[in-house]
């Protein structure tokens, strides 16, 4: 299975499985109207999985149809037509946090992270606050435990996490740029969702650099969502054309709306209403509307401990989140402490829309291993540049995996090996470059004289 993001839309691509309604042996495919737990083997598998993930078993369904399940009610287990076991619909694997009244249906998608659930002292019900547990007499208890867990996350886990970061920032043991590059991984490592950026920000007072890091990340994510919404709306408005020009113009206009520095009323309105409201609704970030724009994109804005202006960091993070490709001159202009003017972006600055593809952890790990092995093959043939390029791709794959699964020991080990091999290859490339101190290697060393250890 893969998630494909392109121009504001997301497609879930998955293989066709040999299952249908007749193969369902576990869970519900109709919102809990009918529930099954017919297969002892499947029941045992889900029981073990629930215990491993620290999930609380519970009754699912109406009084006449209810069944005792170890997972969310809409996770389906199938005994496929080929005799194999298949499990689908894992979107609600983990329990919800306390529902947000301002966000409709938040209990269906605003969930705890697995890293938090696994270490929480009490198992939690994944169907809390849903209609699946309407026949379970302990449903109020399940909901209460989830509310207590949410309070624990906000008042114990997050303050402890921010306190550690504050100490690292004050003692300059963590660079601003390094934290920005791995912010998702650091959050997920301790089981904190990115939507709690506002809570983190509220505990980071006194360390300006850390406050700015959290705020820039929240602003970048808000603008990503606004841009994607506008792209989807544009596609609805001009269904009859397949040309990319209208969408390219939309992106350029949107970037100018964010980064232009004059007194254009539309910019002030966008920052003081659209951005501020989204920050409050989705990240619980309370900011002064008058100062936000200047703090984020002003050329005189300060960013203690950082080597670049906030606007450059915001641009780089926004581009990373949206996978948009711009010419390199844009970054150079944003880096200078000078006004950008009315239209810092034009159509010639925008190169293309990128496609973001997210695989399951196993697939991403396999991709990283594949490129690592390709680098090893190139190295054996003394194709150092090609080997280094493959190592960089492998590094990206392992880093993507660690964002989603930060405690994956195999990925951590392989990432370390990839970094080590990259440094070694880069050093040899430098030595072998024309005029380099080791350029004689190009003419006097044979493949047999270069020691190439096994990749794993």
C-alpha positions as CSV (number, residue, x, y, z in Angstrom):
1,X,0.0,0.0,0.0
2,X,1.1,3.6,-0.7
3,X,-0.1,7.1,-0.1
4,X,0.4,9.4,-3.1
5,X,0.1,13.2,-2.6
6,X,0.0,15.4,-5.7
7,X,-1.3,18.9,-6.2
8,X,-3.5,18.9,-3.1
9,X,-5.0,15.5,-3.6
10,X,-4.2,12.2,-1.9
11,X,-4.6,8.8,-3.5
12,X,-4.4,5.5,-1.5
13,X,-2.9,2.9,-3.8
14,X,-3.2,-0.7,-2.8
15,X,-3.2,-4.2,-4.3
16,X,-6.4,-6.0,-5.0
17,X,-6.9,-8.7,-2.3
18,X,-8.8,-12.0,-2.6
19,X,-11.4,-10.8,-0.1
20,X,-15.0,-9.7,-0.1
21,X,-17.9,-9.5,2.4
22,X,-18.2,-13.3,2.5
23,X,-14.5,-13.7,3.7
24,X,-15.0,-11.4,6.7
25,X,-14.3,-13.3,10.0
26,X,-13.4,-10.5,12.4
27,X,-14.6,-7.0,13.0
28,X,-17.3,-5.0,11.2
29,X,-17.7,-3.6,7.7
30,X,-21.0,-1.7,8.3
31,X,-20.3,0.6,11.2
32,X,-21.0,-1.9,14.0
33,X,-24.4,-3.0,12.7
34,X,-23.0,-6.6,12.5
35,X,-19.8,-7.8,14.1
36,X,-17.9,-11.0,13.7
37,X,-15.2,-12.9,15.6
38,X,-15.7,-16.3,13.9
39,X,-12.1,-17.5,13.4
40,X,-10.2,-18.7,16.6
41,X,-6.8,-18.1,14.9
42,X,-7.7,-14.6,13.9
43,X,-9.0,-13.9,17.4
44,X,-5.8,-15.1,18.9
45,X,-3.7,-13.0,16.5
46,X,-5.7,-9.8,17.3
47,X,-5.5,-10.6,21.0
48,X,-1.7,-10.8,20.9
49,X,-1.6,-7.6,18.8
50,X,-3.8,-5.7,21.2
51,X,-1.7,-6.8,24.1
52,X,1.5,-5.7,22.3
53,X,0.0,-2.3,21.5
54,X,-1.5,-1.8,24.9
55,X,-5.1,-1.7,23.7
56,X,-8.0,-2.6,25.9
57,X,-10.4,-5.4,24.7
58,X,-14.1,-4.4,24.7
59,X,-17.6,-5.2,23.4
60,X,-18.4,-3.9,19.9
61,X,-21.9,-3.6,18.3
62,X,-25.5,-3.6,19.4
63,X,-26.8,-5.6,22.3
64,X,-27.9,-8.5,20.0
65,X,-24.8,-8.5,17.8
66,X,-22.0,-7.4,20.2
67,X,-18.7,-9.3,20.1
68,X,-15.6,-9.2,22.3
69,X,-12.8,-7.6,20.3
70,X,-9.2,-6.7,21.0
71,X,-9.1,-3.9,18.4
72,X,-11.1,-1.1,16.9
73,X,-14.5,-2.3,15.6
74,X,-13.9,-1.3,12.0
75,X,-10.6,-3.2,11.6
76,X,-11.5,-6.1,9.4
77,X,-10.0,-9.6,9.5
78,X,-10.5,-11.8,6.4
79,X,-9.9,-15.4,5.7
80,X,-9.0,-14.8,2.0
81,X,-10.2,-17.0,-0.8
82,X,-6.7,-18.3,-1.0
83,X,-6.8,-19.4,2.6
84,X,-4.5,-16.7,3.9
85,X,-5.3,-14.1,6.6
86,X,-5.7,-10.5,5.6
87,X,-6.3,-7.5,7.8
88,X,-7.5,-4.1,6.4
89,X,-8.8,-0.7,7.6
90,X,-6.2,0.2,10.2
91,X,-6.9,4.0,10.2
92,X,-8.3,3.8,13.7
93,X,-5.8,1.4,15.2
94,X,-5.1,3.6,18.2
95,X,-7.4,5.3,20.7
96,X,-8.6,8.9,20.1
97,X,-7.5,11.8,22.3
98,X,-10.2,13.8,24.0
99,X,-12.5,15.1,21.2
100,X,-12.1,18.7,20.1
101,X,-15.6,20.4,20.0
102,X,-14.5,22.8,17.3
103,X,-13.4,19.9,14.9
104,X,-16.2,17.7,13.7
105,X,-15.6,14.0,14.0
106,X,-12.2,14.6,15.6
107,X,-12.5,11.3,17.6
108,X,-12.2,9.4,14.3
109,X,-8.8,10.8,13.2
110,X,-7.2,12.7,16.1
111,X,-5.6,9.7,17.7
112,X,-2.7,9.0,20.1
113,X,0.6,7.9,18.6
114,X,1.7,4.3,19.1
115,X,4.9,5.4,21.0
116,X,2.7,7.0,23.7
117,X,0.1,4.2,23.9
118,X,2.8,1.5,24.2
119,X,4.4,3.2,27.2
120,X,1.2,4.5,28.9
121,X,0.7,2.6,32.3
122,X,-2.9,1.6,31.4
123,X,-4.4,-0.1,28.2
124,X,-6.8,2.2,26.4
125,X,-9.9,1.4,24.3
126,X,-9.4,2.3,20.6
127,X,-13.2,2.7,20.2
128,X,-13.6,5.3,23.0
129,X,-16.1,8.1,22.2
130,X,-17.5,6.1,19.3
131,X,-20.8,4.3,18.7
132,X,-19.1,1.0,18.5
133,X,-19.1,0.6,22.3
134,X,-22.7,1.6,22.8
135,X,-23.5,-1.9,24.3
136,X,-20.5,-2.0,26.6
137,X,-21.4,-1.2,30.1
138,X,-17.9,0.2,30.7
139,X,-18.0,2.7,27.9
140,X,-18.0,5.7,30.3
141,X,-14.9,4.2,32.0
142,X,-13.2,3.8,28.6
143,X,-13.9,7.5,27.7
144,X,-12.7,8.7,31.1
145,X,-9.4,6.8,30.8
146,X,-8.8,8.4,27.4
147,X,-9.5,11.9,28.9
148,X,-7.0,11.1,31.7
149,X,-4.4,10.0,29.1
150,X,-4.9,13.2,27.1
151,X,-4.3,15.2,30.3
152,X,-1.2,13.1,31.1
153,X,0.2,13.8,27.6
154,X,-0.4,17.5,27.8
155,X,0.7,18.0,31.4
156,X,3.5,15.4,31.9
157,X,4.9,14.2,28.6
158,X,4.9,17.4,26.6
159,X,6.3,19.6,29.4
160,X,9.1,17.1,30.1
161,X,9.9,17.0,26.3
162,X,10.0,20.8,26.0
163,X,12.1,21.1,29.2
164,X,14.7,18.8,27.7
165,X,14.7,20.8,24.5
166,X,15.1,24.1,26.4
167,X,18.1,22.8,28.2
168,X,19.7,21.6,24.9
169,X,19.0,24.9,23.2
170,X,20.3,27.0,26.1
171,X,23.5,24.9,26.4
172,X,23.8,25.0,22.6
173,X,24.0,21.2,22.4
174,X,21.3,21.2,19.6
175,X,21.5,23.5,16.6
176,X,18.3,25.2,15.4
177,X,18.8,23.9,11.9
178,X,19.4,20.3,13.1
179,X,16.1,20.4,15.1
180,X,14.2,21.8,12.2
181,X,15.4,19.0,10.0
182,X,14.3,16.3,12.4
183,X,11.4,17.9,14.2
184,X,8.8,15.3,13.3
185,X,11.2,12.5,14.4
186,X,11.8,14.2,17.7
187,X,8.1,14.6,18.4
188,X,7.2,11.1,17.4
189,X,10.0,9.6,19.4
190,X,8.3,10.5,22.6
191,X,4.7,9.9,21.3
192,X,3.7,13.5,20.7
193,X,1.5,14.4,17.7
194,X,2.5,17.4,15.6
195,X,-0.9,18.9,16.3
196,X,0.4,19.7,19.8
197,X,2.8,22.3,18.6
198,X,0.7,24.9,20.3
199,X,0.9,23.1,23.6
200,X,4.7,22.8,23.2
201,X,4.9,26.5,22.3
202,X,3.1,27.4,25.6
203,X,5.8,25.6,27.6
204,X,8.7,27.0,25.7
205,X,8.6,30.6,27.0
206,X,12.0,32.0,27.9
207,X,13.9,30.3,25.0
208,X,13.2,32.5,21.9
209,X,14.9,30.1,19.4
210,X,12.7,27.2,20.5
211,X,9.6,29.3,20.5
212,X,10.3,30.4,16.9
213,X,11.0,26.8,15.8
214,X,7.6,25.7,17.0
215,X,5.8,28.7,15.5
216,X,7.5,28.3,12.1
217,X,6.6,24.6,12.0
218,X,2.9,25.4,12.8
219,X,2.8,28.3,10.3
220,X,4.3,26.1,7.6
221,X,1.8,23.3,8.2
222,X,-1.1,25.8,8.2
223,X,0.0,27.3,4.8
224,X,0.5,23.8,3.4
225,X,-3.1,22.9,4.2
226,X,-4.4,26.2,2.8
227,X,-2.5,25.8,-0.4
228,X,-3.7,22.2,-0.9
229,X,-7.3,23.4,-0.3
230,X,-6.9,26.1,-2.9
231,X,-5.4,23.7,-5.4
232,X,-8.4,21.3,-5.0
233,X,-10.8,24.2,-5.3
234,X,-9.1,25.4,-8.5
235,X,-9.4,21.9,-10.0
236,X,-13.2,22.0,-9.3
237,X,-13.5,25.4,-10.9
238,X,-11.7,24.5,-14.2
239,X,-12.5,20.9,-14.7
240,X,-12.4,21.2,-18.5
241,X,-8.6,22.0,-18.8
242,X,-5.7,19.7,-18.3
243,X,-3.1,22.5,-18.5
244,X,-0.9,23.1,-15.5
245,X,-0.6,26.9,-16.1
246,X,-3.5,27.9,-13.8
247,X,-2.2,25.8,-11.0
248,X,1.4,27.2,-11.4
249,X,0.0,30.7,-11.3
250,X,-2.0,29.9,-8.2
251,X,1.2,28.6,-6.4
252,X,3.2,31.7,-7.4
253,X,0.4,34.0,-6.2
254,X,0.1,32.1,-2.9
255,X,3.8,32.3,-2.2
256,X,3.7,36.1,-2.9
257,X,0.8,36.4,-0.5
258,X,2.9,34.8,2.2
259,X,6.3,36.5,1.5
260,X,5.7,39.9,0.0
261,X,6.6,42.7,2.5
262,X,4.6,45.7,1.4
263,X,1.4,47.0,2.9
264,X,-0.9,45.2,0.5
265,X,-4.2,44.7,2.4
266,X,-4.8,41.2,1.1
267,X,-1.5,40.1,2.8
268,X,-2.5,41.6,6.1
269,X,-5.9,40.0,5.9
270,X,-4.5,36.6,5.0
271,X,-2.0,36.5,7.9
272,X,-4.3,38.1,10.5
273,X,-7.4,36.0,9.7
274,X,-6.8,32.8,7.7
275,X,-3.4,31.9,9.2
276,X,-4.2,33.0,12.8
277,X,-7.6,31.2,12.8
278,X,-6.1,27.9,11.5
279,X,-3.3,28.2,14.0
280,X,-5.9,28.5,16.8
281,X,-8.2,25.8,15.5
282,X,-5.7,23.1,14.5
283,X,-2.7,23.8,16.7
284,X,-4.1,25.7,19.7
285,X,-1.5,28.4,18.9
286,X,-2.4,31.8,20.3
287,X,-0.4,34.6,18.6
288,X,-0.7,38.4,18.1
289,X,-2.2,38.9,14.6
290,X,-0.4,42.2,14.2
291,X,3.1,40.8,14.8
292,X,2.9,37.3,13.2
293,X,3.5,38.4,9.7
294,X,6.5,40.6,10.5
295,X,8.0,37.9,12.8
296,X,7.7,35.2,10.1
297,X,8.7,37.0,6.8
298,X,10.1,40.4,7.8
299,X,13.8,40.9,6.7
300,X,14.6,42.4,10.1
301,X,13.1,39.5,12.1
302,X,15.5,38.0,14.7
303,X,16.0,34.3,15.1
304,X,18.4,33.6,18.1
305,X,20.7,30.8,17.5
306,X,19.9,30.4,13.8
307,X,22.1,31.1,10.8
308,X,19.2,32.1,8.6
309,X,16.2,34.4,8.7
310,X,12.9,33.0,9.8
311,X,11.4,33.6,6.3
312,X,14.1,31.3,4.8
313,X,13.4,28.6,7.3
314,X,9.6,28.9,6.7
315,X,10.1,28.7,2.9
316,X,12.3,25.6,3.1
317,X,9.9,23.9,5.5
318,X,6.9,24.8,3.4
319,X,8.6,23.5,0.2
320,X,9.5,20.3,2.0
321,X,5.9,19.7,3.2
322,X,4.3,20.5,-0.2
323,X,7.1,19.0,-2.4
324,X,7.1,22.0,-4.6
325,X,10.3,22.7,-6.6
326,X,11.7,26.3,-7.0
327,X,14.9,27.6,-8.6
328,X,17.8,28.0,-6.2
329,X,18.0,31.8,-6.6
330,X,14.9,32.1,-4.4
331,X,16.7,30.7,-1.3
332,X,19.6,33.1,-2.0
333,X,17.2,36.1,-2.1
334,X,15.4,35.0,1.1
335,X,18.8,34.6,2.9
336,X,19.8,38.2,2.4
337,X,18.7,40.7,5.0
338,X,16.9,42.9,2.4
339,X,13.3,43.6,1.5
340,X,11.8,41.3,-1.1
341,X,9.4,43.8,-2.6
342,X,5.9,43.3,-3.9
343,X,6.4,40.1,-5.9
344,X,9.4,38.1,-4.8
345,X,8.1,35.1,-6.8
346,X,7.2,34.9,-10.5
347,X,6.2,32.1,-12.8
348,X,9.8,31.5,-13.9
349,X,10.9,30.7,-10.3
350,X,8.5,27.7,-10.1
351,X,9.8,24.5,-11.6
352,X,7.3,21.8,-11.0
353,X,4.8,20.0,-8.7
354,X,6.5,17.1,-6.9
355,X,4.8,13.9,-5.9
356,X,5.1,12.6,-2.4
357,X,4.8,8.8,-2.0
358,X,4.6,7.2,1.4
359,X,4.9,3.4,1.8
360,X,4.5,1.1,4.7
361,X,7.5,0.8,7.0
362,X,8.6,-2.5,5.4
363,X,8.6,-1.1,1.9
364,X,10.5,2.0,2.9
365,X,13.1,-0.2,4.7
366,X,13.4,-2.4,1.6
367,X,13.9,0.6,-0.6
368,X,16.7,1.9,1.7
369,X,18.4,-1.5,1.6
370,X,18.1,-1.7,-2.1
371,X,19.9,1.6,-2.7
372,X,22.5,0.7,-0.1
373,X,23.2,-2.5,-2.0
374,X,23.4,-0.6,-5.3
375,X,25.9,1.8,-3.7
376,X,28.0,-1.2,-2.6
377,X,27.9,-2.6,-6.2
378,X,29.1,0.7,-7.6
379,X,31.8,0.9,-5.0
380,X,33.2,-2.5,-6.0
381,X,33.5,-1.1,-9.6
382,X,35.2,2.0,-8.3
383,X,32.3,4.2,-9.5
384,X,32.5,6.4,-6.5
385,X,30.2,9.2,-7.6
386,X,27.4,6.8,-8.4
387,X,28.0,5.0,-5.1
388,X,27.8,8.3,-3.2
389,X,24.5,9.2,-5.0
390,X,22.9,5.9,-4.1
391,X,24.0,6.3,-0.5
392,X,22.2,9.7,-0.3
393,X,19.0,8.1,-1.6
394,X,19.3,5.3,0.9
395,X,19.9,7.8,3.7
396,X,16.7,9.7,2.7
397,X,14.7,6.4,2.8
398,X,15.9,5.5,6.3
399,X,15.2,9.0,7.6
400,X,11.7,8.9,6.2
401,X,11.2,5.6,8.0
402,X,12.4,7.0,11.3
403,X,10.0,9.9,11.1
404,X,7.1,7.4,11.2
405,X,8.8,4.8,13.4
406,X,11.6,6.5,15.4
407,X,12.3,3.5,17.6
408,X,13.0,1.1,14.7
409,X,16.4,-0.3,15.7
410,X,17.2,-1.8,12.3
411,X,16.6,1.5,10.5
412,X,18.7,3.4,13.1
413,X,21.6,0.9,12.6
414,X,21.3,1.1,8.8
415,X,21.2,4.8,8.8
416,X,24.4,4.9,10.9
417,X,26.1,2.5,8.4
418,X,24.9,4.6,5.5
419,X,26.2,7.8,7.1
420,X,29.6,6.2,7.7
421,X,29.8,4.8,4.2
422,X,28.8,8.2,2.8
423,X,31.6,10.0,4.7
424,X,34.2,7.5,3.6
425,X,33.1,7.7,0.0
426,X,33.0,11.5,0.0
427,X,36.5,11.6,1.5
428,X,37.8,9.3,-1.2
429,X,36.0,11.3,-3.9
430,X,37.8,14.4,-2.6
431,X,41.2,12.7,-2.6
432,X,40.6,11.4,-6.2
433,X,39.4,14.8,-7.5
434,X,41.6,16.5,-10.1
435,X,44.4,18.3,-8.3
436,X,43.4,16.6,-5.0
437,X,46.0,15.3,-2.6
438,X,45.1,11.8,-3.5
439,X,44.6,12.1,-7.3
440,X,47.3,9.5,-7.8
441,X,44.7,6.9,-6.6
442,X,43.0,7.3,-10.0
443,X,46.0,6.1,-11.9
444,X,47.9,3.9,-9.4
445,X,45.2,2.0,-7.5
446,X,43.5,-1.1,-8.8
447,X,40.1,-2.5,-7.6
448,X,42.0,-5.3,-5.8
449,X,43.9,-2.7,-3.7
450,X,40.7,-1.0,-2.3
451,X,39.2,-2.8,0.6
452,X,35.5,-3.1,0.2
453,X,33.7,-4.6,3.2
454,X,30.4,-6.3,3.1
455,X,27.4,-3.8,3.3
456,X,25.6,-5.6,6.1
